[in-house]
Amino acid sequence: MKKEDWEIPSNLQPDPSDYSFDLERALKAVVSLKTYVPGDAFTANTLGTERAGSGVMIKDTGLIATIGYLITEAETIWITSSDGQAVPGHALAYDQESGFGLVQALGKLDLPVLDMGDSDMLKVGDQAVLAAGGGRHHTIETRIVGRQEFAGYWEYVLDDALFTAPAHPFWGGCGLIGTDGKLLGIGSLILQQGDGKGHRLDMNMVVPIGLLAPIMDDLLTYGRVNRPARPWLGMYATESDETLVVGGLADNGPAEQAGVRAGDKILTVNDEDIPDLAGLWRRVWSSGSAGAEVRLRIERDGSPKRVSVRSADRASFLKSPKLH
């Protein structure tokens, strides 16, 4: 189902009278993004060549904050406002560590801007709205139901992620707006969690906006954070029965080239035990910067095996955005 053909049920939409700020105006700062990626792009097979999501106007120069996977290797970007304005955009920056992406509108958009709020002050139970491009009909009233570490299978860890429920069905790049009308986070994922009674709770993982301000100048200047890249293995790992297992490998990535296979159990990294998925990635990153050797001890078909992987800079595998 296309986002534009779908609405949040009216009982879950926010009531403007419940908010002390101009909710309708704030929601106009949230735009729709449509991106097109070349078929030979590194992420084309995993993320697709056509991607759709949202972004939030954060500067009156046309700067939009979104989630990075929407714009990774994007050759063409279209930005559409809730009132039908449409202009092209440029993929300005992507921070691998936080997950944030920045888009620059290449045409004039007569839209309000959301100020960035203090996401550090959010507490479990706090009310907010999670808005996709399209106005109030694409906005859900939600609450913070958790804030804790999050580890992703794609070599990603957030020390303090936000979790919201009810979940927004079109979460990618959504804007989390607090009761003060300020931007508190950008939507990244939808997750399911059981309550132990056979019921499933759907929730969104949101990247706190507090992670963006410290890296903003670098992203605007260099397109990435100006520090040595982390070592990247191109290895997708999952936790299964308290064991870390290789679930897949990036084509021609460092781990695949070193002989790691899907199904391998990961026992140690650089001879250190691994407590969990987040611990796995942190052990890899502690090896040094991109290019560092990462020593894995794995188990394959019941037998232990040592594999040395020469890590790489993930960004070196990606197509750079075309200059406009």
C-alpha positions, 0 to 999 in steps of 0.5 A: 500500500502506498503511503499517500493512499493510507491514513492513520485511524482517526482515533490515533491521530493527534487532536490539535486542541491537546497541544499548546503549539500550532500542531498543524503548522508544525506538521507542515515541516514534515515532508515526503521523500522519494529516492531513486538508486542505480541498479548497480549500487551496493545497497540496491539488493538490500534496500531497493532502488526505489525508496520512500519515506519522510524528512523534517525541515530543520533550516530555512535554507531547505535543509532536511533531516531524515534517516540515512538508508533512504538516501544512501547512494540516491541518484535522484531525490524528490521532496513533496510537501503536504500541500503539494509542493515538489522540488528535487533534492540532493543527498548531502550527508549520511552518518553511518554511526548515528544513522542520520541523513541530510537532504538539501532541497534544490528548489524553494519550499515555502514551509515552516522549520522545526527547531531541534529539541532536547531529546535527553530530557525525554522520559518513558511515558512522555507523550509525543507525535510521530509524523510522516509527510502528509499532515495530520492524517499521516501522524500518530499520537504516541508515547515513549515506551523505552530508551535503551541500547539498540544493536542492529545486525548491520554493524550498528549500535545506538547507546540510547535509542528511543522506542515509541508505541503505538507504532507508525506504519511508515516510520522511515524518516518520520519526525518525533515531535514533543509537546513543546513543538520541537523535533526530538528524533527521526524514525528508523525502524519498526520492531515487535516485542512480546509481552509474555502473554501471547500479545505482540507490541509493535513499536518504532525505534527512533534516533534521538535528535540530540545526536545530530547537533554535535556532528552537524557542522562536519556533515555540512562541510564534509558529508560525513563526520570528520574522524577515522572511519570505523572498521567494517566487516560486511557481516550481518549477525544475529543472536540465536539461543545466546549464540551469535550467528552470521546471518549473511554477508555483503557481496565481496565485503571484507568478511566474505573475502576472508572466507566467513560463511553464513551460519558460522557461529562467532565465538571471539573477536581478537581473542575476547569473548562477546557478551551480545550483539552490541558487544560484537560490534564494539569489539570489532570497532575497538580493533582500530580504524577502517583497514585494521585486522579483525581476528575472529574465532568461529565455529563451523560444522562443530569445529572451531576455526580462526579467520582474519578479516581485513576491515574496510571503510563501509563508505568506500563501497557506496556510490557518491551522490551526484553533484547538482 
